[in-house]
C-alpha cells in the first residue's frame, strides 16, 4: 500500500472517529495516544546497532528475538563466518529504514482500526 | 512471570529494546577489542610501506634529545662489546616476512633512569643506567631480546594503528557531539592502548625467554632482570616510567616461571 492509499485509509478512519459520541471519542484518543508509534523513533531503532530493535518497537517480539539471536550468534562466531550472518541481517533490515514512514503509517492505521473495533465490539461508552 | 504480566505493552517493548541493546553492545565490544582490533591492526600495520617505518624511526631518534636524553658515557670499547652482543641476537627474519627491519642499537644517558625501548623499524635504545643496573651479558641479552621481541612482533606500529582504529571508530559512532564524546574517545583509546601495551610486554617477555632458553638452556636472566627492575621501581617512583604501561613485574616473573617449559619447545 502506497502513502496515498494509507492517507486515504487514515482519512476514512478519522471520519469514523469524528462520528463517535464524545465519551467514546475521549476513550479513543486516550488509547491512540498510548498505542500509535513514531516513524522517527522506528527509523532510529532500525539504524541503531542494526539488530532489529525496531521490531520490538512495533510489538513484533518473535521477529525481533530471531534477529537478536542471529546477531549474537554472528558476533560469537565472527571469525568462523559469523560476519556473513551479520551482513545478511544488516541487508535484510536496513531497507526498512527507507520505508519507515510507510511502515509506521500502516501500523498506526491498524492501531486506529483496532481501537475502533474494540469500541464497536465491546460497546465502550 | 507475574512481573512480566504487570508490564504494559509499551514497557515490554522498551524492556526488550534495552535488554537486546545491552546484550548486543556487550558482545560486540568484546569481539571488537579481542578479535577485530588485533586482526585489523596487524593487517593494516603489515600493509604500511617500508618508508613509514623508516620515517618513524628517524623521527623517534630525533626526538630522543627532546626527552632529556644525553649522549652515552659508555666507552667506545663498551659500546662495541654490546653492539656485537646485539648483532648476534638480531633475528634473520621478522614475524612478518614482508617487513624488512633494520636493526640498530643506540646508547643514551637518561637522568639515571634504567630504560630500554624499541622503535618501529628495529632501532633499539638502551640507557647507560640500564647497562649499569645489569650484572652480566646474559642480563643485557635478556633486555635486548625483550626489545627485539617488540620489533619482531611489530608492536610499535600495531599499537599506533590500534589506537587510531579505536579513535576513528568511536568518533564515527559518537560523532562530534560533545565534550563527553571527546572524553570517551580519549579514555577508551588510552585504556585499550594500555591493555594492548601490557599484552605486548608479555609477548616480548615470552620471545626473550624462548630465545634465552635456546641460547643458554634457561630463561633465568629474564627473571633476574625483572626482579632487578622491581627493586629499582620500589626504591624510586620516578623509575616507573619504563614500567607504567607494563604488567606488574611480579606477574611477569610468575608468568615466565609458570611457562618456562613452553619456551624450550
Interface residues (C-beta under 8 A of the other chain):
Chain A: X34 X35 X45 X48 X49 X51 X52 X53 X56 X57 X59 X61 X64 X65 X68 X71 X72 X75 X76 X78 X79
Chain B: X8 X9 X10 X12 X13 X16 X17 X20 X21 X23 X24 X25 X27 X28 X31 X35 X36 X39
